[in-house]
């Protein structure tokens, strides 16, 4: 950083992949002023099971990627990455990835230690 920017707030973007933003949108954002407390765009969180569904979840033996993401409080992409890295073992015998309930519990216990 040079002396001119050391006293002002910096605008930092960290991402992987591609992003397409219209020049007018950038101008509007810069005119409004960005603050850390209110990001202009947010990703939708994975759905978290409601208490009514909790009893049915206890009886289930396996969960899909979306359901696992909701249970862990992470995105579906994170669940795919955990499976790919071998941190969560999943069944690929069917067309869809199925993650056993015991495997989710094992992962949570192992990551808490």
URZILIN-V843149 format. One line per field, one symbol per residue. phi: phi as a letter, one per 40 degrees, with the letter a starting at -180 (. if undefined). A space follows every 50 residues. Layout:
phi = ???
This chain:
phi = .cccbccbccbbbbabhbabbcdcccdcccccgcbccbccbbcccccbcc dccdcccccccbbcccccccccgbcccccdcccccgcbcbcbcccbcbbc dcccccccccccc
